[in-house]
Amino acid sequence: MEFVTREINYYAIFEALYIQRPSETKAQLSDALKRAYKIILEYLSKAKHYYDQNAFGRSFGRILVV
């Protein structure tokens, strides 16, 4: 979770510095930020699903993956 928090803070600063200003690359930067936020949200969703399972479910899931 520390990594996710740090990344969101980094992107918020990046957005404030670069996206709010008129620029030729504004659309590309905005798209890159959207992709980064999407990846973070997907990660958080998977982490929530993992931690919502009980200990037996997590252990059984690891056995099936291997």
Stockholm file with secondary structure:
# STOCKHOLM 1.0

chainA/1-66         MEFVTREINYYAIFEALYIQRPSETKAQLSDALKRAYKIILEYLSKAKHYYDQNAFGRSFGRILVV
#=GR chainA/1-66 SS CHHHHHHHHHHHHHIIIIISSCCTTHHHHHHHHHHHHHHHHHHHHHHHHHHHSCHHHHHHHHHHHC
#=GC SS_cons        CHHHHHHHHHHHHHIIIIISSCCTTHHHHHHHHHHHHHHHHHHHHHHHHHHHSCHHHHHHHHHHHC
//
